[in-house]
Amino acid sequence: MLVMVFVNDVGGVKGLPWWTHHMPDGVNGMTYVDMVFPTFLFLVGMSIPLAIGARQAKGESFGKIVLHVLLRSVGLVVIGLLLANLGNVDPEKTGIGRRWWDLLVFVGVVLVWNRYPRSGKLGTFYRVLRWSGLLLLAWLVFIFRRTTEQNGTASLDFSYPEILGLIGCAYFSVCVLYLLLKKSFWMLVAGLAALNAMNILAHMGLLHWLDHVPYWFWPVGAGDSASITMAGVVAYFIFFDKTVAATFQSKATWAASYAVVLFGAGWLSTPLGISKNRGTPTWCLYSAAAAVVIFLLLYWIAEVRRWTRWAAFVHPAGANTLTTYLLPWMCYCIPFVNHISASGSTGGVGVLRAFVFTAFILALAAVALRLRIRLQL
């Protein structure tokens, strides 16, 4: 989360080396910035066995778990679509200022998805807050109007659901696959191979029958996001399932071998290009391989050596992930707070401002956690 906030903010700084930004469209290659989103997807995959396992331990049925996964996925897509439309409001046609519409979206999102106490005397009050937020979002969507490139009028743009929407689609498809494959390690490995094979075939132009599917919905069929998320599921078994690897030495051997296989498969796929924007197989596989190596290092530091105090400053961001992700968006909508960000700055000064802004967001995440503002789908 820390790196995600930083790279998003430093992206608005001018005069920096090429490797500090995403690779441009049409250019083969990837930078560390292009690896932040897939690393997040990878960690989403690692969390799936934990989350589903906890629900299965409570005795929840297959149908109830799928419904829960579906609702979480829809929530991510809805929030993603709202984020993707921020700043597109036509004030005259909508009847409300652009910044006010944006800020009210965040108020609605917080009211709907805040994690309220499950017991106590204020249960009715919390339900009123949640329904108020839902009605507010429905009203904002209803009145929303934007001006199209052809100078026409349109409602929300559904063409791109932002990163959260992509995560929602990948999360749903991989959760369903995980449930169907019944937590079998080698079946999940086969599922990972199948998703990458479909992604390769798609980039070779051999899956024309999927051309009618919106590109951001690809994770359900064969897309890049699902393959990276499934790579995280497989990694979970390597690190946390003792039937696969019981000792750190065996975990390290498995993880290193896994990373080599992923990297090798990515290298073999390079004729199809290396691009985050196109979701090429090489980008997916290289990113997953790097995530395995990074997690192995962190596992050794935190679980083997027990060095964890150094990470205390990022704990609020990890414990309040969705809130932390949305906080920069909120700040960009508030003029005097937006000045803290690095947007529009140049060179080293801009990088320093991006560090300051990132620290500011982490501090806000800590405050939100103390105030019990914790968004959870």
N, C-alpha and C positions, 0 to 999 in steps of 0.2 A: 504494500500500500504506500509506503514511503517513496519508493522509486517511482510508482505510478503517478503520484501527485507531483513529484519533482519533474519528470520528463514531460508531463502535460503542460506545466508552467514554463519550463525552459524552452518549450517548443515555440514560444512567442518571442524569443530573444534573437536578435539579428547579429550577424557577424561571427558566428560560431562555426567550428569545423563541421564537415558533413556528417561525421559519425555521431554528432549530438542530436540529430534529427532522424525522423523516419526517412527511409530511402524514397526518392521521388517515384511517381508513377512512370512505368515504362523502363525503369532502370533495374537491372538484375543485381541483387545483393541484399544484405540485411545488416542493421546496426544493433547495438544493445537495446536501443529504444524499441525496435521491432520485436524484441523478445519479451517485453514486459507483459503485454496482453496474453500471449500464449503461456507464460509462466503462471499467470493467474488462473487460466483455464486448467492447467496441469494440477494446481492445488485444489481447484474445485473437484477434479477427478479423484484426488487423494481423499477428499472429505466424504465422498459419496458412500463408501463402505462403512465409515463411522456413523454417518447420519442414518442410513437405512438399517444398519445393524442395531442401532439403539431402538428404532421403532419396531423392528422384528422381535427384539428382546421383550418389548412390552406386549407382544401378542397381536400387533396390528396385522390385518389381512392384506393380501396382495392388492386388492382393489382400493383399500383405504390409503395405502402408501402411494399408489399411482395417482390417486386424486390429490393427495398432498403435494406430490411432485409437480403435477399439472398446475395447481394453483400458484405454487412458487414460480414456475416458469412463466405463466401468464403475467404475474406481478412484475417480473423482471422485464418482459417485453413491453408492458404498459409504461413502466417508468422510463425505459429506454426510448420509446417513441415520444414521450413527453420531452425528454432531454433533447432529442434530435430536432424538435420543433422550437426550442427556446430561441428567441431572437428573431423568429420569422413572423411574428404577429404584425399585422397591419392595424395600427391603432384606430384609424378612421373607420375601417370596416368592422373591427371587433368591438369597438366602443370602450376600450380600456387600453391604457398605456402598455408598451412592451415590457418594461421592467416590472410593472405591477402584475401583469399576467404571469411572468416568469416566477416572481416571488410567491404568488398565490399557489402556483403549481407545487412549490416546495412545501408550503404550509399544508396543502392537501396530502402530499406524500407522507409527511411526518405524522399527520393525524391518523392516516389509514394504517400505516405499517409500523408505527411505534410499538415496541414491546411493552404493553401495559401489564401491571401485576395481575395475576390470574385469580387472586382471592382478595377479600377485603370488602369494606363497606362501600367502596367507590366503583363497584363493578358496573352499575348502570351509567354512571358518569363517563366511564371509559368507553362504553358502547356508544354513547351519544357522540363523543369525540370522534370515534372511528367512522360512524355514519355521516357525521358532519363533513369530515374530510372526503368521503366518497362522493357526497353530493356536490361539494365544492369542485372536485376534479371533473365530475360529469358536466357541471355548468361551464367550466373553463373550456372543455372540449367542444361543447355545444356552441359557444359564442365565437370560437377561434376562427379567424379568417386570415389568409395570407394572399399576397399577390404573386402570381406565377410568372415564369420567364416570358410567357406570351401576353403578359399584362392582364391576365384574367384573375378570377377569384376562386380560391379553393380552401378546403378545410385542412386538417392535419395531413402532413406528408408521411405516408406509410412505407416509403421506399427503403428506409434504413432505420433500424430500431436501436442504433447506437450500440456500444460495447455490451451494455447490460442485456439488451435483447438477444445479442448473439450468444451470450453466456446462458441465457434462459433456454434457448433452443438446444444448445449443446447439452446442458444439464438434463433436460427432459429425455432426450434420446439416449444418452448414456445410462441414466438411471433405469430406464425401461430395459435396455440391453443387460444391465447388471442383474436385474431381477429375473429376467428370462434365462440367463446363463447360470443362475443359481450359485453365484460366488465361486465358480470353478476357475482356478488360476489359468489353466491352459486353454479353457474355452474363452476366457477374457482376452488372452493373448491372441487367439484366433480372431476374436472380434476386432481387436486393434488392427491386425493384419488386413482384415476385410475392409475396414473403414479407410485405411490408407490406400488399399488397392482401388477402391471406388474413387477416391480422390485423384489417383493417378489416371485412371481411365477417363474421368471427367475432363482432366486437363489435356488428355490426348484426343478429346472430341468424340469419344465412343459412347457417351451417355446422352445422346440428343433427346431422348424421351423425357429427360428431366429439365429441358430448357425452359419449360413453362413454369417451373417452380421458382419463386423469388429467390435471388441468390443468397439473401440473408437467412432463408429457411433451409438452406442446404444441410446444416448439421443433422437434421432429421433423416436425411437420405444418405449423404456421403461426404459431407463437408469437412473442411479443415478443422473447425472448432471442435467437432465431435471426436476426431482422431486424436487431437492433443489432450482432450479431457479423458479419453479412454487410456491414453498413455499414463496419466496420473493414477487411474484405478489400478493398472498393472503395477505401478511403482509402490502403491500402498501395500500390496501383498508381499513385495520384496522386503519392505522395511518393517512391516508390522504383523505378518502372518508367520508364525513359527514353523508351520508345516512346509513353508517355502525356504526360509532361512532363519535359523535359531540364534546364531552368534553374530557378533558384529563383523567378524572376518568373512563369514559366508554372505552376509548382507552386502558387504563391500564388493565381494567377488561378483555376486549377482548384479548389483547396481552398475558396476564398471562394465560388465559384459553387455548389459541391457543398453547402456549409453553407446557402446561401440556399435551394436547392431543398429540402433536408431540412426546414428551418424552415418554408418555405411549405407543404409537404405536411402538416406537423404542424399548422399554423394552420388549414388546410382541414378537418382531422380533429377539431377541437375540439368539435363537437357530440356526439362520442362520449365526451367526458370527458377529463380529465387526471389520471391516477392511476398510480402505480407498482404499488400492490397489485393493481390490475385489469389491469395491463400494457396500457394503452390506446395506440393508435397515436400520439397526440400526445406522450405521455411518451417513447415510443421515439424518435420523430423529433427532438423537441427535444433529447433527451439526445445523440443521434448528432451533431446539428448543433453542439452545444456542444463535443463531443469533437474534432471536426474543427478548430474554431477554436483550442482549447487546444493540440492537437498542432502546428498550424501555428506558433503562438507558440514552443513548445518547440523545434521544428525550426529556427526562425530563430535562437534563442538558442544551441542546441547545435551545429548543423551549419553554419550560416552564420557566426555570430559566434564560434564555438568557445569559448563560455563554459560550461565543464562542471565546474569545480572546486567551484562552489557546491552541486552535487548529490552530493558525495562521501559526505555523512552518510546518504543514503538508499540508497547502493549495495548494502549488505548485504540490504536488504529486496527490492530488485529482483533481486539475484542468487540469493536464497533465498526466492522468493515464497510457495510453499506452506507452508514452515516458518514464515515470518513471519505468515501468515494464521492458523495453528493456535496460535501461541504465546499470544495473549491467552486463548483457550479453556483452554489448559493452566493459565495463571496463575489464572483464575477458579476452578479446582478446588482450588487450594492456599490454605488460609485465610490464612496470614501474607503470602503474595504478593498475594492478592486485595485486601488492604488498601491496596495502592499505587494501585489503580484508583479512578476517580471515582464508582463506583456508590454511590448513596445520598446524595451530597453536594448542595450547593445553590449556585446562582448562580456568580459569578466564581471563587470558590474551587474549585468543581467543574470549571470550565473549565481552571483552572491544573493541577489534579490530572490531568485528562485529557491535557494536554500532557506532564506528567511521566511518566505511564504510557506514552504513545506513545514518548517518548524511551527509556524503559526497555525496551520491546519491540524497538526498533531496535537497542539495545545487545545484547540477547539474540540477535537475529538475526545480528549480527556475531560474537558468541562461537560460536554454532552453526556458522557458516561456517568459522571457524578450527578447530573441532573436527571438521570434515568431516561435520556433520549437515546434510544437504541433501536434503530430500524432493523426489522427482521421479517423476512417473508415466510 
